Amino acid sequence: MKVLFQVRTDLAIEAREVYQQRNKGEIKDVNVEREEKDNYEVTRVKILNEYGEQRLGKPIGNYITIEVPALKKADQDLKDEISKTMAKELKALINPTKHTKSLIVGLGNWNITPDALGPKVIDKVYVTRHLFKAYNKTEDETMANVSAISPGVMGITGIETSETIKGIVEKTKPDIVIAVDALASRKMERVSTTIQITDAGISPGSGIGNKRKALNKETLGVPVYAIGIPTVVDAATMVNDTMELIISALKNQANKGTGFYSMLEEMESQDKYELIKEVLTPYMPNVVVTPKEIDELISNLSLIVANGINIALHHGIDLKDVNRYIN
C-alpha cells in the first residue's frame, strides 16, 4: 500500500496530522493519547500494525512527543522539568534494571551545527562501562553500565554508520542501544521545541535528508530506542506552508462558486508541495532552514537530552546530581 503523503517530516505526530488533513479523520490501528501540562504537552502515538505503518510511513512502535513551545528561551527550571519528563518517558519505554548495559550512540556530523545534537549529547552522558570492567562488577547501587560513541558520518569516516555500530554492539554486547539524532520537521514552530522518543529505531541522517541503513532490532540484534529533536525545516515545506496561508486568505476574499474559488478549493497540499519542489530544485535543491541561534539551541538541547538519559539509566542519580556534574 502506498503512503498517502510525502511532505517531509521525521515526527510521527506530524505524519498523523498530515493524514488527518487529507482524510478528515483518524487512522485505524493507530492509538493516540495526549497529556497536557502547564508548560508542555505529551502526545503518545502507537502504530499497532502494518496498516498503520503504511499509512503513516513510520515503523510499528511507540512514538512519544514532548512539545515545549517555550523551550527555545527556557529558564533553568523549565529545562530541568523537561529533562525529568523525558527521563520518565524513556524509562517507561526501556524499563531498565541494575544489570542493563546501554550503548548511547550520538548520530550526526559534529562539524555541522544543526546536525551536531548527537555528538554534543555524547559529551554530556555518564560513561561507566570502563569502571564496571576495571572493578569486575555486574551491578552498582548508583550507576548503570553505560558506554557511548559518536561514530561520525560516512562522508568523514568512509564507513556506513550501521556497520560501525553493529561492530561495536557485537564486541561490547549491550542490552539496548539509544540513538540520538537531529530530525526534520514540517513546521518551523516545532524546530528546537519538540523531543521525540521512540522504540522503533532510527535511520541516521534523517534531519538533513540523507537517510542511511536503519538502526533497529533487526539490524543490530538488540532493542534500539531513538531520541530526536527537529533542528531543520525543508525549504519547500516552509514555502508550502506559506502558500497554504496565502491560499486560505485568497479563498476568504474570493466569491464562492467562481472558477477561481473552485480551483483553490480543489488544489491538494501534495500538488502544491510537488509544484514548489519543482520550481525550487534548479535554484536551491535539498535546502534546509535552521534558526540563526542554532549554536546556543544545540548546546541547551543537548544538555536537556543528556540529563534525561542520565536520570533514566542511572538508578541512583537524580537531577541534583547531574546539574552538579555537568555545566
N, C-alpha and C positions, 0 to 999 in steps of 0.2 A: 504494500500500500504506500502511496506517495505521501510525503509530508506536505501539509496543506499551506505552508508559508515558507518563505526563505529570507525574511528580514533578519539580519544578523544579530544574534544575541547568544550569550552563554548562560543566561539566567533562566531557570525553569519557570519562575514566576512570570517572566515576560513572554516566554513561549506560550504559556497558558493564556495570557492576556490577548495575544495576537489571535489565538484560536477562538476565544470568546468573541472578539470583534468581528471575525469573519463568519462565525457560525451562530452567533446570537444565543449562546448557551454554554453549559459546562461540558467537559469531556467525560464520556462514560469510562469507568475503570481508572479514574484519577481522583484520589481523595485530597481535599484541601481543608486545612484547619488554620484559622487566623487568631492571633492573640495580640491585643492592643495594650500597650503600656503608655505611661506619660510621655516618655522621650523616644520611644521606638515601637516598631511593630514586627512581630514574628509571624511568618507565613510558612506552614509546612505542607509541601506538595509531595504526595506519594504516588508514583506511577506503578500501577499494580501488575500490568501485563504487557504483552507485545502490542495490543491495540493502542493503549495509552502511549507507549514508546514511539510507535509510528506516527501518531497524531501530533505529538509534541516535538519529535525529533531529538529526544533525550533518552538515555538508557533507563531501564527499570531500576527503581530505587527511591530513596528518600532525599528530598531537597529542602533544606531549611534556609530561609532567607530572613536576615535581620536587617530591616530598613531603619536608618537613623538619619533623618533629614538634617539634623544639626551637627553631624559628625565632622564636617569639614572645618567647623570652628568650635569644636568641642573643648570644654574645660576638663580638668583632670578628673572631676567627679563623674562626668559622663563617659570618659574613656574607661575609667575603672568599671563602671556599670556595664558597659558593652563587653569588656573583657570577661566579666563574671557570667554574663548571659551567654556569650559564645562558649565558654568553658562548660556551662551547664548543658547546652545543646549537644556539644561534641561528646561529652562524657556519656550522655544518654544514648547516643548512637554506638559508641565504641564499647561501653561497659567494661572498662579496663580493670585489671586486678593488680596486686602487688607483683605478680610474676609476668605481666605483659611487657614484652620487648617491642619498642616502637622505633621505626625509622622515619625521620622527618625529611622530606625532600623539598628543597626550595627551587622551584622551576623558574626559568626566565633568564634574561640577559642582564647582568649587573651593570653593563655599560649603557643601557637604555633605561632611563629613569622610570617611565610608565610600566616597563616590563621587569623592574627590579624588586618587586614586592617579595617574591620567594626568597632570593638571596639575602635580602635585608632581614627577613624573619629568622633565617638560619643563624644570623649573627646574634640573635637575642634568645634563642631557646636554650634550656638547660640540657647540656650533653653530659651523660653519666656512664655510658657503656664501658668506657675505659676503666672507670673506678670499680665497676662490678667485676670486670675481668682481673684487675690488679688484686682485689681482695677475695677473689673466687666466691662471689656472692650470687645468689639467685633472687634474693629479695631484700628490701630495706624498709624500715618503718616510715621513712620520709620520702625517699626518692624512688623513681622508677628507672628502668633500664632504657635509656633513650640515646640514639645516635642520630646524626644529621649529615646531610650532604647537599651541596649546591652544584649540580653537575654541569652547569652552563648550557649552552645551546649548540646545535650541530655546526652552525656557522663558525663557532670558535674552536670547538673540540674536534670536529670531523667525525663524531660518534653520535649515533642515534641515542637520544636520551633514554628511551626504553631499554636499550641494550646495556647502558651504564647501570641503570637502576636494577635491572634483572640480575646482573653480575654481582652487585652489592648484596641484594636480597639472598641470592644463593650462597654467598660466602658468610654473611653475618646472621642469617636466619631470624629476622624479626617476626613477631606475630602479626603485626599490622604495619602498613605504610600510610603516612599522612602527607599528602602533596599540597603545596601552597603555590598558587599561581595568580597572575593578573588575568582578568577577564575582559570581555567587551559587553557593553550594554547597548540597548537601543534607545535609551533615554538619558539625556545629559544629567538630569537631576539625580539619577542613581549612581553616577560616577563618583567614586570615593565616599559614598554614603551607604553602601549596601554590602553585606557579607553573606556569601552563600556557602553552606556546608552540605556535603552530600556523601553518601556511602556508595555511589555508583562509579567512582574513579574519575579520571580526567584525561583529556588529550592535551599534551604540552603545547604551548604556543597559542592557545585559544584566544588570548587577549589581543594579539596582533595578527590574527587571521592566518597563522602558519601552523595548522594542526599537524602533529606527528602521530606516531603509533600510540594508541591509548595505554594508559597505566590503569589496570584494573585487576581483579582477582584472576581473570582468565589469562592475562599476560604475565603476571608476577607470581601467581600461586598463593598469595595471601590477600586478605581484605585490604582494599585501598580506599581511604577517605580523602576527600578533597576539600580544601578551603580556598575560596577565591573572592576577590574584590574587583569589580569593574573599574578600570583606570582609563579606558578609552571608549570613544564612540566612533563608529564608522561614519565617514563624511557623508556618504549617500544617505545614511539613515537620518542624520541631522537635517539634511535638505528635505528629505521625505516628510519628516515631522513638521518642518516649517511650511511645506506645501499643503499639508493637511489643514493647518491653521488658516492659511490663505483661502483655500477652497471653502472651508467652513464659513469664513466671513463673506465670500462671494455668494455662496448659496443663500445666506440670510438676506442679501441685497437683491438677489435675482427674483424674478416673478415665477412662482410655481406654475408648472405647466408649459413653460417655454422650453425650446430645444436646448438652450444653454444650461438651464437648471437641470434638465434630464441628463445631459452629458456629465455634469459634475456629480450628480447623484449616483450614476451607474459606474463611474470610474473606480476600479478596485485599487486598494492600497498597494497590492503587489504590482499592478500595472504601472502605477506611479513610481514605485521603487525601481523597477526594471528600467523605466524610461530615464530616470535620474542617473542610474548607474551607466547607462549607455551614453548619456551626454557627458558625464564627468570623466569616463575612462580615458579618452585621448589626452586629457589635460592633467589629471591627478589620480591615476589608478591606485587602489589599495591605500588611500589616505585615511588615517585615523586622527581624531582630535582628542586632546587631553587638556586639563586645566593648566593655566600658566603657573600656578603654585604647586605643581605636582611633586617637586622635591620635598617640600615640607609635608605634604599629604602622605607620601610614601613612608617617610620617617615616622610619622604618628601612627599610621595604619599598621605598619609592621610591628610596632610595639604593642598595639592592641591585640593583634593576632597572636604574637609570641606569648604574651601574658595569658591569653585564653588557652593556648596549647599547654603551657607550663602548669597551669592550675588544673586542667583536665587530666593530665597524665600523672603528675607527681602528687600522690595522695596525701603527703604531709605538708604541702605548700599552699599558702593562700595569697591573696592579693598583697597583703602587707609584706610578705617575703619577696615577691617578685619585684615590687617597687623599690625595695631596699637594694636589691641586687643589680637591677638594670636602670640605667639613666634614660 
